[in-house]
């Protein structure tokens, strides 16, 4: 929400997609906690996610895919 501006759900999704395409990390709410999303094909984004989570490189990340 930059500058205190509120987004509609559609605008929020569009902004998240733009960030992911640029190699960004997106936080999103789930029923019990927040998830973090990156483009799994963007190696720099995956590396940043590991750094952000302070996760060892030999520990896998969960990848959710449709169908």
N, CA, C and O atoms as a MOPAC input file, in Angstrom:
PM7 MOZYME 1SCF
protein

 N      0.82500 1    -1.16500 1     0.00000 1
 C      0.00000 1     0.00000 1     0.00000 1
 C      0.88300 1     1.24600 1     0.00000 1
 O      1.02900 1     1.88800 1     1.04100 1
 N      1.46400 1     1.59700 1    -1.11800 1
 C      2.33100 1     2.76900 1    -1.14400 1
 C      1.56600 1     4.04900 1    -0.86400 1
 O      0.43600 1     4.21400 1    -1.32400 1
 N      2.17100 1     4.94900 1    -0.11800 1
 C      1.56900 1     6.25400 1     0.18900 1
 C      0.20200 1     6.13800 1     0.85400 1
 O     -0.63100 1     7.03100 1     0.70200 1
 N     -0.04100 1     5.06000 1     1.58200 1
 C     -1.30500 1     4.89200 1     2.28200 1
 C     -2.48500 1     4.58700 1     1.37100 1
 O     -3.62200 1     4.54900 1     1.84100 1
 N     -2.24800 1     4.36800 1     0.08600 1
 C     -3.31300 1     4.09100 1    -0.87400 1
 C     -3.76600 1     2.64400 1    -0.74900 1
 O     -2.93800 1     1.74200 1    -0.61900 1
 N     -5.05600 1     2.42000 1    -0.78500 1
 C     -5.58500 1     1.05500 1    -0.73300 1
 C     -5.80100 1     0.53300 1    -2.14900 1
 O     -6.21900 1     1.26700 1    -3.04400 1
 N     -5.50600 1    -0.75400 1    -2.32900 1
 C     -5.70700 1    -1.40900 1    -3.60600 1
 C     -6.98300 1    -2.24900 1    -3.56200 1
 O     -7.35100 1    -2.77200 1    -2.51100 1
 N     -7.65000 1    -2.37600 1    -4.70100 1
 C     -8.70700 1    -3.38300 1    -4.82100 1
 C     -8.01500 1    -4.73800 1    -4.89200 1
 O     -6.80000 1    -4.79800 1    -5.08400 1
 N     -8.76100 1    -5.82000 1    -4.74000 1
 C     -8.15000 1    -7.15400 1    -4.84400 1
 C     -7.48800 1    -7.33100 1    -6.20100 1
 O     -6.37900 1    -7.85800 1    -6.28600 1
 N     -8.15600 1    -6.89600 1    -7.26000 1
 C     -7.60600 1    -7.02800 1    -8.60700 1
 C     -6.29700 1    -6.24000 1    -8.74400 1
 O     -5.32600 1    -6.73800 1    -9.31400 1
 N     -6.27600 1    -5.02400 1    -8.22600 1
 C     -5.05900 1    -4.21200 1    -8.29500 1
 C     -3.92900 1    -4.85900 1    -7.49000 1
 O     -2.77400 1    -4.83700 1    -7.91300 1
 N     -4.25900 1    -5.42900 1    -6.34400 1
 C     -3.25000 1    -6.08500 1    -5.51400 1
 C     -2.64600 1    -7.27700 1    -6.24000 1
 O     -1.43300 1    -7.48500 1    -6.19800 1
 N     -3.48900 1    -8.06100 1    -6.90500 1
 C     -2.99900 1    -9.21800 1    -7.66000 1
 C     -2.11300 1    -8.74800 1    -8.81400 1
 O     -1.04700 1    -9.31600 1    -9.05100 1
 N     -2.54700 1    -7.72600 1    -9.52000 1
 C     -1.75700 1    -7.19700 1   -10.63200 1
 C     -0.40500 1    -6.68100 1   -10.15300 1
 O      0.61100 1    -6.89500 1   -10.81400 1
 N     -0.38600 1    -6.00200 1    -9.00600 1
 C      0.86800 1    -5.50100 1    -8.43700 1
 C      1.77200 1    -6.66400 1    -8.03700 1
 O      2.97900 1    -6.61700 1    -8.27000 1
 N      1.20500 1    -7.69300 1    -7.44400 1
 C      1.99100 1    -8.87100 1    -7.05700 1
 C      2.61300 1    -9.52200 1    -8.28600 1
 O      3.78100 1    -9.91000 1    -8.25600 1
 N      1.85500 1    -9.64500 1    -9.35500 1
 C      2.37500 1   -10.24500 1   -10.59500 1
 C      3.52600 1    -9.40800 1   -11.14000 1
 O      4.54700 1    -9.95500 1   -11.56000 1
 N      3.36900 1    -8.08600 1   -11.13700 1
 C      4.44600 1    -7.21200 1   -11.61600 1
 C      5.71300 1    -7.40800 1   -10.78000 1
 O      6.81400 1    -7.49300 1   -11.32500 1
 N      5.55400 1    -7.47800 1    -9.46000 1
 C      6.71400 1    -7.67700 1    -8.58600 1
 C      7.38800 1    -9.02400 1    -8.83500 1
 O      8.61400 1    -9.11400 1    -8.89600 1
 N      6.57400 1   -10.06900 1    -8.97700 1
 C      7.13600 1   -11.39800 1    -9.21800 1
 C      7.89200 1   -11.43900 1   -10.54600 1
 O      8.95700 1   -12.05000 1   -10.63500 1
 N      7.35100 1   -10.79500 1   -11.56900 1
 C      8.01500 1   -10.77600 1   -12.88500 1
 C      9.34300 1   -10.03700 1   -12.83900 1
 O     10.22700 1   -10.29700 1   -13.65500 1
 N      9.49200 1    -9.10800 1   -11.88000 1
 C     10.74200 1    -8.36300 1   -11.72400 1
 C     11.70300 1    -9.05400 1   -10.76300 1
 O     12.75600 1    -8.50400 1   -10.44100 1
 N     11.35300 1   -10.25600 1   -10.29900 1
 C     12.22300 1   -10.98400 1    -9.38700 1
 C     12.00500 1   -10.63300 1    -7.93000 1
 O     12.86300 1   -10.91000 1    -7.09100 1
 N     10.86500 1   -10.02400 1    -7.61600 1
 C     10.57900 1    -9.63400 1    -6.24600 1
 C     10.00600 1   -10.76400 1    -5.41000 1
 O      9.72800 1   -11.85600 1    -5.90700 1
 N      9.83800 1   -10.47500 1    -4.14200 1
 C      9.23300 1   -11.40100 1    -3.18800 1
 C      7.90700 1   -10.80000 1    -2.74500 1
 O      7.83500 1    -9.61700 1    -2.40900 1
 N      6.86400 1   -11.61300 1    -2.74500 1
 C      5.52500 1   -11.15800 1    -2.37500 1
 C      5.04800 1   -11.94600 1    -1.15900 1
 O      5.14200 1   -13.17300 1    -1.13500 1
 N      4.53800 1   -11.24400 1    -0.15400 1
 C      3.93500 1   -11.88200 1     1.01700 1
 C      2.42900 1   -11.92300 1     0.81200 1
 O      1.83000 1   -10.96800 1     0.31500 1
 N      1.82200 1   -13.04500 1     1.20100 1
 C      0.37100 1   -13.17700 1     1.05400 1
 C     -0.19600 1   -13.93400 1     2.24800 1
 O      0.45300 1   -14.83700 1     2.77700 1
 N     -1.39700 1   -13.57200 1     2.67100 1
 C     -1.99200 1   -14.24400 1     3.83400 1
 C     -2.56700 1   -15.60800 1     3.46100 1
 O     -3.09000 1   -15.80400 1     2.36400 1
 N     -2.45900 1   -16.54000 1     4.39900 1
 C     -3.14500 1   -17.82800 1     4.28000 1
 C     -4.07400 1   -17.93300 1     5.49400 1
 O     -4.22100 1   -16.97000 1     6.24600 1
 N     -4.68600 1   -19.07000 1     5.68100 1
 C     -5.60000 1   -19.23300 1     6.81800 1
 C     -4.87100 1   -19.16800 1     8.16200 1
 O     -5.45500 1   -18.75200 1     9.16200 1
 N     -3.60600 1   -19.57500 1     8.19000 1
 C     -2.91300 1   -19.67200 1     9.47500 1
 C     -1.67600 1   -18.79200 1     9.60800 1
 O     -1.26300 1   -18.50200 1    10.73100 1
 N     -1.07600 1   -18.36100 1     8.51500 1
 C      0.15500 1   -17.56400 1     8.55000 1
 C      0.31800 1   -16.86200 1     7.21300 1
 O     -0.55600 1   -16.95600 1     6.35100 1
 N      1.42000 1   -16.16600 1     7.03300 1
 C      1.71300 1   -15.53200 1     5.74900 1
 C      2.66100 1   -16.41400 1     4.95200 1
 O      3.56800 1   -17.03600 1     5.50600 1
 N      2.44000 1   -16.45700 1     3.65300 1
 C      3.33400 1   -17.16800 1     2.75500 1
 C      4.19400 1   -16.16300 1     2.01100 1
 O      3.85700 1   -14.98200 1     1.91900 1
 N      5.31000 1   -16.64600 1     1.48200 1
 C      6.18700 1   -15.82000 1     0.66300 1
 C      6.27400 1   -16.45200 1    -0.71400 1
 O      6.45900 1   -17.66200 1    -0.84100 1
 N      6.13800 1   -15.62600 1    -1.74400 1
 C      6.13800 1   -16.13300 1    -3.11400 1
 C      7.25100 1   -15.49300 1    -3.92700 1
 O      7.55000 1   -14.30900 1    -3.77800 1
 N      7.85400 1   -16.29500 1    -4.78500 1
 C      8.82200 1   -15.82100 1    -5.77800 1
 C      8.57000 1   -16.58800 1    -7.07100 1
 O      7.88800 1   -17.61300 1    -7.07600 1
 N      9.12100 1   -16.08600 1    -8.15000 1
 C      9.10700 1   -16.81900 1    -9.41700 1
 C     10.15300 1   -17.92500 1    -9.29600 1
 O     11.34000 1   -17.61900 1    -9.18600 1
 N      9.75900 1   -19.19500 1    -9.31100 1
 C     10.73100 1   -20.26900 1    -9.10600 1
 C     11.75400 1   -20.38900 1   -10.23400 1
 O     12.77000 1   -21.06700 1   -10.07900 1
 N     11.49400 1   -19.73700 1   -11.36400 1
 C     12.42900 1   -19.77300 1   -12.48900 1
 C     13.44600 1   -18.62600 1   -12.42300 1
 O     14.34900 1   -18.54800 1   -13.25700 1
 N     13.30200 1   -17.74900 1   -11.44500 1
 C     14.22400 1   -16.61800 1   -11.26600 1
 C     15.20000 1   -16.97100 1   -10.14300 1
 O     14.86500 1   -16.88000 1    -8.96200 1
 N     16.41200 1   -17.37600 1   -10.53100 1
 C     17.38500 1   -17.84400 1    -9.54100 1
 C     17.71900 1   -16.78600 1    -8.49900 1
 O     17.90000 1   -17.11200 1    -7.32600 1
 N     17.80300 1   -15.52000 1    -8.91200 1
 C     18.14600 1   -14.47500 1    -7.94000 1
 C     17.02800 1   -14.29300 1    -6.91500 1
 O     17.29800 1   -14.01600 1    -5.74700 1
 N     15.77900 1   -14.44800 1    -7.34400 1
 C     14.65000 1   -14.33000 1    -6.41400 1
 C     14.66000 1   -15.49100 1    -5.41600 1
 O     14.40500 1   -15.29300 1    -4.22800 1
 N     14.95100 1   -16.67900 1    -5.89200 1
 C     15.01100 1   -17.84500 1    -5.00200 1
 C     16.15100 1   -17.68000 1    -4.00500 1
 O     15.99000 1   -18.00500 1    -2.82800 1
 N     17.29800 1   -17.18100 1    -4.45600 1
 C     18.42600 1   -16.93800 1    -3.53700 1
 C     18.03600 1   -15.91800 1    -2.47000 1
 O     18.34400 1   -16.09900 1    -1.29200 1
 N     17.35700 1   -14.84200 1    -2.88500 1
 C     16.93200 1   -13.82800 1    -1.91100 1
 C     15.93800 1   -14.40000 1    -0.91800 1
 O     15.95900 1   -14.03900 1     0.25900 1
 N     15.06600 1   -15.28900 1    -1.37800 1
 C     14.10400 1   -15.92500 1    -0.47800 1
 C     14.84000 1   -16.76800 1     0.57300 1
 O     14.50000 1   -16.72800 1     1.75500 1
 N     15.83400 1   -17.52000 1     0.13900 1
 C     16.63900 1   -18.29500 1     1.09100 1
 C     17.29700 1   -17.37300 1     2.10500 1
 O     17.32000 1   -17.67200 1     3.29900 1
 N     17.83700 1   -16.24300 1     1.62900 1
 C     18.48500 1   -15.29500 1     2.53500 1
 C     17.47400 1   -14.69800 1     3.50600 1
 O     17.74000 1   -14.61400 1     4.70400 1
 N     16.32600 1   -14.28700 1     3.00100 1
 C     15.29400 1   -13.67800 1     3.83700 1
 C     14.83900 1   -14.63700 1     4.93700 1
 O     14.62400 1   -14.22700 1     6.07700 1
 N     14.69500 1   -15.90000 1     4.59100 1
 C     14.25100 1   -16.90000 1     5.55100 1
 C     15.40700 1   -17.43900 1     6.40600 1
 O     15.18400 1   -18.22600 1     7.32500 1
 N     16.63200 1   -17.01600 1     6.10400 1
 C     17.82700 1   -17.54900 1     6.77300 1
 C     17.80700 1   -19.07500 1     6.70300 1
 O     18.05400 1   -19.76300 1     7.69300 1
 N     17.51000 1   -19.58200 1     5.52000 1
 C     17.36300 1   -21.01900 1     5.29000 1
 C     18.63000 1   -21.57300 1     4.64500 1
 O     19.18900 1   -20.96100 1     3.73600 1
 N     19.07000 1   -22.71500 1     5.11400 1
 C     20.24900 1   -23.36100 1     4.54100 1
 C     19.95600 1   -23.78700 1     3.10700 1
 O     18.85200 1   -24.23400 1     2.79800 1
 N     20.94100 1   -23.64900 1     2.24000 1
 C     20.77000 1   -23.93800 1     0.81800 1
 C     20.43300 1   -25.40600 1     0.53900 1
 O     19.86300 1   -25.72100 1    -0.50600 1
 N     20.78100 1   -26.30400 1     1.46400 1
 C     20.49800 1   -27.72200 1     1.23400 1
 C     19.08800 1   -28.12100 1     1.67300 1
 O     18.68600 1   -29.27000 1     1.49600 1
 N     18.33800 1   -27.17300 1     2.24400 1
 C     16.95600 1   -27.45400 1     2.65100 1
 C     16.02300 1   -26.98900 1     1.53800 1
 O     16.10800 1   -25.84000 1     1.10500 1
 N     15.13700 1   -27.86200 1     1.06900 1
 C     14.25800 1   -27.48100 1    -0.03800 1
 C     13.17700 1   -26.48600 1     0.38400 1
 O     12.84900 1   -26.35100 1     1.56300 1
 N     12.64700 1   -25.80700 1    -0.60500 1
 C     11.49200 1   -24.92600 1    -0.41700 1
 C     10.24800 1   -25.62700 1    -0.95400 1
 O     10.34000 1   -26.48800 1    -1.82900 1
 N      9.11300 1   -25.26200 1    -0.43500 1
 C      7.84800 1   -25.78900 1    -0.92800 1
 C      7.46900 1   -25.06500 1    -2.20500 1
 O      7.53000 1   -23.83700 1    -2.26400 1
 N      7.07800 1   -25.81200 1    -3.22800 1
 C      6.64800 1   -25.23800 1    -4.50200 1
 C      5.20800 1   -25.66400 1    -4.72300 1
 O      4.91300 1   -26.85600 1    -4.81100 1
 N      4.31300 1   -24.69100 1    -4.81300 1
 C      2.90000 1   -24.97300 1    -5.07000 1
 C      2.60600 1   -24.69400 1    -6.53000 1
 O      2.96700 1   -23.64000 1    -7.05300 1
 N      1.94700 1   -25.64300 1    -7.19200 1
 C      1.58000 1   -25.47200 1    -8.59700 1
 C      0.12300 1   -25.87000 1    -8.78900 1
 O     -0.41300 1   -26.70300 1    -8.05800 1
 N     -0.49200 1   -25.26800 1    -9.77000 1
 C     -1.87000 1   -25.59200 1   -10.07700 1
 C     -1.93700 1   -26.88700 1   -10.88400 1
 O     -1.10600 1   -27.12700 1   -11.76100 1
 N     -2.92400 1   -27.71200 1   -10.58000 1
 C     -3.16700 1   -28.98300 1   -11.27300 1
 C     -2.00500 1   -29.91400 1   -11.09100 1
 O     -2.02500 1   -31.03300 1   -11.60200 1

